[in-house]
Amino acid sequence: MPFIPALLIGAGFLGNLLLVVLLLGDVTAPLAAAAVLALGGGALILAGLMLMEPRRDHEAGHPR
């Protein structure tokens, strides 16, 4: 498994986990911090999953 995609997915998961801890804990998370953690965590996970996708080589004659 490639190192960078796994690192991105792990960082996104930790960001989402931190968001859950902030929202469930006694501290009321500010709306801006919650939005940054939610969008940032999702974006990191998506970027890691996109990097794990095999690339299609259009010059080799593979169909789209």
C-alpha positions as CSV (number, residue, x, y, z in Angstrom):
1,M,0.0,0.0,0.0
2,P,1.5,3.4,-1.0
3,F,2.6,5.5,1.9
4,I,1.2,8.9,0.9
5,P,-2.4,7.9,0.2
6,A,-2.5,5.9,3.5
7,L,-1.1,9.0,5.3
8,L,-3.8,11.2,3.7
9,I,-6.6,8.8,4.6
10,G,-5.2,8.5,8.2
11,A,-5.0,12.3,8.6
12,G,-8.5,12.7,7.3
13,F,-9.8,10.1,9.7
14,L,-8.1,11.7,12.6
15,G,-9.5,15.1,11.7
16,N,-13.0,13.6,11.6
17,L,-12.4,11.8,14.9
18,L,-11.3,15.1,16.4
19,L,-14.5,16.7,15.2
20,V,-16.6,14.1,16.8
21,V,-14.7,14.4,20.1
22,L,-15.1,18.2,20.0
23,L,-18.8,18.0,19.2
24,L,-19.5,15.3,21.8
25,G,-17.4,16.7,24.6
26,D,-18.2,19.5,27.0
27,V,-16.5,22.1,24.8
28,T,-18.8,23.6,22.3
29,A,-16.9,23.7,19.0
30,P,-17.2,27.0,17.1
31,L,-19.0,26.7,13.8
32,A,-15.9,27.7,11.8
33,A,-13.7,25.1,13.4
34,A,-16.3,22.4,12.9
35,A,-16.7,23.3,9.3
36,V,-12.9,23.3,8.7
37,L,-12.5,19.9,10.4
38,A,-15.4,18.3,8.5
39,L,-14.5,19.6,5.1
40,G,-10.8,19.1,5.6
41,G,-11.1,15.6,6.9
42,G,-13.4,14.6,4.0
43,A,-11.1,16.2,1.5
44,L,-8.0,14.4,2.8
45,I,-9.8,11.1,2.7
46,L,-11.0,11.7,-0.8
47,A,-7.6,12.8,-2.0
48,G,-6.0,9.6,-0.5
49,L,-8.6,7.4,-2.2
50,M,-8.1,9.2,-5.5
51,L,-4.4,8.6,-5.3
52,M,-5.0,4.9,-4.8
53,E,-7.1,4.6,-8.0
54,P,-5.2,3.1,-10.9
55,R,-4.5,5.6,-13.6
56,R,-5.8,5.1,-17.1
57,D,-3.3,5.6,-19.9
58,H,-5.2,7.2,-22.8
59,E,-2.2,6.9,-25.1
60,A,-2.0,3.1,-24.7
61,G,-5.4,2.8,-26.3
62,H,-7.4,2.1,-23.2
63,P,-11.1,3.2,-23.5
64,R,-12.5,5.9,-21.3
